[in-house]
Amino acid sequence: MFDDPQAALADEAPPTAAEVPPAQDGARRDPAPTEQDLALQRRITRTIREDKRHFKKAFEQMRRDMRIAMKGHDNDWSDDKYKANITGRHVKAKTASLYAKNPKAVARRADKMDFKIWNEDQQSLLMAFQTMQAAQAAAALSQQQAAGEPSAMVGHNGGPPIEPQLPPGFAEAQALIADFQQGMAARMQAQRIAKTLEKLFAHAIREQQPLGFKESMKQTVRRACTTGVGYVKLCYQRQMGPSPSVEYRLNDSRVRLEHLKNLIERQRFEDGDVTDLEAEAAEIEHLVEALSAEPEVVASEGLVFDFPQSTRVIPDRLCRSLEGFVGARHLTLEYLYTPDEVKEIFGVELGRKFKPYNANGKLADDTSEAYQHQSDLLDAETPAGEQQKGDLCLVWEYFDKAAGLVYYICDGYEGWLKPPGNPDVFVDQFWPVWALTFNAVESEDELFPPSDVALLRDIQKEYNRSRDGKREHRRAARPRWVFSKGAFTDEDLGWLGTAPAFTATGLNIDPTKDIKTQLQAVPVPGVDPNLYDVGEIMTDLQYVVGNSTAGLGTPQKGTATANSIAAGANATADQSSIDDLDNFLTAVVRGAGQILMREMSEQTVVKVVGPGALWPEQTLQEIADELSLEIEAGSTGKPNQAVEIANWEKMLPFIMQMQGISPQWLARETLRRLDDRMDLTEALVDSLPSIVAQNRQAASAPGDPNAQPEAQGHNGIANGPAAPGGPAGRGAPMGAQRKRPLS
């Protein structure tokens, strides 16, 4: 029925048990699973196995591609044959070009119309403010008349007082300005929240452990190039504990209590009178109990990025696309744990009620009754905590989108490792897992796209065969000689086969005979390089994956124009992959923003970002609709600093002539393009003139006008041409020249 005996064995129902194994050492004590739970568990287990069988060919292909990328050959090529790992070199080069630095996340507010009355026309807003100013003037005049001021009691030309009236359209102007102020306040609040969210995400990727976010993402990109797909999973970790003050008092009281107990034992040994010490010990013991009952606070919390292996994520067999898992009803993630780790994570004592797996994720070779009996004997002799071969358990995390629940199941164990419930984190697509692919194609039969290694497999094999054939031909073409039997003694033959260069010795042959007649060279065919030329293979390399010999570090023959065209084609292929990576990271950071806004406490936000942080309390739908994190396009690639500096030099003269440009902004943008780490926070002081202006003001004026002729008239440094709109008395506009009298 099954092609794979291990798959047939894996499809068997879990072993039955009358009751849950007894809990030990703090393990959770759950009641025996009901028949309904066991039926549901068997159905989920059967579904997972069907999905694994459906994608068995794809997973085997991934493992074969990993071997080729690592060794440069498949299993059908022996290790003693020639091999040049151009596949692994391509994967390394592509990974370096796609992901050079961590992305820059930008929080964007949803595009909304924030104003009910104002149509966002500046002219209408200006007219409304003018109307309000006229109304304020009329109100001020009315107050003056009420106060009896003489200037307000007469009208024009000394006539009767004018009754102040509100200007026409006052109510409409007042409503428009109120609407404007309310909408701008909402925008400013959203900007503060967005800035807080950006800093939180930057902190999360900076604190990623144990492997940094950059290293993990490079591994994911490398995985996508090797196996065709890479995954990222988002989690949220929160550790609870007592507040620092309570923890300090608790530790101090415990130390004091232990000290008193030692004194009590010593006093009893000496004279037996310990009444006062026992009373104090009882008091401290009650204090310890009271402090232990204090409510716990959040000790640490934050976003956690997980990067599952490509073969450990099992989509629904009805899934139509890995991007967003379109059409999938469920998703499964596999984990390999020891029984002790399961006990630490889930608090469940498995005993021997699980199917043993090896470290490679396969069932133990021998699962017969004799093997189980031998394992039981080994358990009795092996110290606790030491891992044995085939003593790992397979845990499945099963996301059921239709039910909205997550199940944790151990293969072979009856019962849930964790009660079914909602996902630990909330994201729009339900499961917090995203897939990265670079070679996505449309197919009705294959879900997983081909990897770069799969596309290069035939090229890699042909390259190895060509180079190995040339090596064999060179070996076959080495010089060889023949002679008539009996013409040389064994001693002479030994010397002829091992004689070092530029040595001479006597041979036991007839000196009257020419040695050429005694020892003749065997004619061998010469090595024809055209038979083993790999030029066409490298051309196919560029056609298939968009990489060339120049991209692999080898100078490319041809004209400069041809090399430029090839480089442009490579850049186009890389740009397509960069777009895929940006879309993937945008989806990931958008989910990260939703998780942060829902899970992170305001106390932690203020601790990470600072007292100026603004953190809202919103519902899940409001979180999804209001703000979203995105990736700045191209922020993961290695910047071309020379091009950026050249473009900035071209734009800078025009920017400096524009009104309203901040000098601080110009300084920051210039330093950013120069990739300098200088911090301008302390260097910039508002209303402080430039250093050049300060030096000019500090220069003392000469006592005699003739002392500095270069500072007189049109030659003075302060009388030179100034930019249009400059201060009065600073000279003519830029480009104008002062007329000088003819000599």
Secondary structure, 3 states (H helix, E strand, C coil): CCCCHHHHHHCCCCCCCCCCCCCCCCCCCCCCCCHHHHHHHHHHHHHHHHHHHHCHHHHHHHHHHHHHHHHCCCCCCCCCCCCCCHHHHHHHHHHHHHCCCCCCEEEEECCCCCCCCCCCCHHHHHHHHHHHHHHHHHHHHHHHHHHCCHHHCCCHHHCCCCCCCCCCCHHHHHHHHHHHHHHHHHHHHHHHHHHHHHHHHHHHHHCCCCCCHHHHHHHHHHHHHHHCCEEEEEEEEEEEECCHHHHHHHHHHHHHHHHHHHHHHHHHHHCCCCHHHHHHHHHHHHHHHHHHCCCCEEEEEEEEEECCCHHHEEECCCCCECCCCECCCEEEEEEEECHHHHHHHHCCCCCCCCCCECCCCCECCCCCHHHHHHHHHHHHHCCCCCCCCCCEEEEEEEEECCCCEEEEEECCCCCCCEEEECCCCCCCCCCCEEEECCCCCCCCCCCCCCCHHHHCHHHHHHHHHHHHHHHHHHHHCCCCEEECCCCCCHHHHHHHHHCCCCCCCCCCCCCCCCHHHHEEECCCCCCCHHHHCCHHHHHHHHHHHCCCCCCCCCCCCCCHHHHHHHHHHHHHHHHHHHHHHHHHHHHHHHHHHHHHHHHCCHHHHHHHHCCCCCCCCCCHHHHHHHEEEEECCCCCCCCCHHHHHHHHHHHHHHHHCCCCCCHHHHHHHHHHHCCCCCCCCCCCCCCCCCHHHHHHHHCCCCCCHHHCHHHCHHHCHHHCCCCCCCCCCCCCCCCCCCCCCCC
